C-alpha cells in the first residue's frame, strides 16, 4: 500500500489529536479516533480511556512526542512515534492505522516497544 502525503499528514494529525484528547481526559474524542473494531472491543469511551491510562501511561501522559517514519505491520500502515514517559523513559509506540470504507483513517491499535536506557531530565 502506498500512502500519499495527504494520508501521512492525516495519520499524524489523528495520532496528535488522540494524544491531546488523552491530555484533557476527553474520553469521547480519544475513542472517536479508534477504528470500529477497537470501539467494539472496549464498548464505551470511558472503558477505553481507563484502559489507556492503566496499560499505556506513556501514551496517556507523554512528556515528549517525536514522530518517526512510517512502516507496514501485518499489512497495515504503521506510524512510529518516540514517546518519553513522565519518568524520562523512552518507548516507541507503533500506531496501526486502518482506512475505512469512506476512505477516512482510524487508529486500529498501538503497541509499545521499550527503548533501552533512561534520559536525564
TAMOHU-V703880 format. One record per backbone hydrogen bond with DSSP energy under -1.0 kcal/mol. CO is the residue of the C=O (numbers start at 1). NH is the residue of the N-H. E is the energy in kcal/mol with one decimal. If there is no record, write none. Layout:
<<CO	NH	E> <CO	NH	E>>
This chain:
<<4	8	-2.3> <5	9	-2.3> <6	10	-2.5> <7	11	-2.7> <8	12	-2.2> <9	13	-2.4> <10	14	-2.6> <11	15	-2.2> <12	16	-2.8> <13	17	-2.6> <14	18	-2.4> <15	19	-2.6> <16	20	-2.3> <17	21	-2.3> <18	22	-2.3> <19	23	-1.9> <20	24	-1.3> <21	26	-3.0> <22	25	-1.7> <25	27	-1.4> <26	30	-2.3> <27	31	-2.5> <28	32	-2.1> <31	34	-1.5> <33	107	-3.0> <35	39	-2.6> <36	40	-2.5> <37	41	-2.0> <38	42	-1.9> <39	43	-2.5> <42	44	-1.9> <44	48	-2.1> <45	49	-2.6> <46	50	-2.2> <47	51	-2.1> <48	52	-2.3> <49	53	-2.6> <50	54	-2.0> <51	55	-3.4> <52	56	-2.2> <56	59	-1.1> <56	60	-2.6> <57	61	-2.4> <64	84	-2.1> <66	82	-3.2> <69	80	-1.9> <71	78	-3.0> <73	76	-2.3> <76	73	-2.8> <77	97	-2.7> <78	71	-2.6> <79	95	-2.8> <80	68	-3.0> <81	93	-3.3> <82	66	-2.5> <83	91	-2.4> <84	63	-3.8> <84	64	-1.0> <85	88	-2.0> <88	119	-2.1> <89	85	-3.1> <90	115	-1.6> <91	83	-3.3> <92	113	-2.8> <93	81	-2.8> <94	111	-1.9> <95	79	-2.2> <96	108	-3.4> <98	106	-1.9> <100	103	-2.2> <104	100	-3.6> <106	98	-2.7> <107	35	-2.8> <109	96	-2.2> <111	94	-3.0> <113	92	-2.9>>
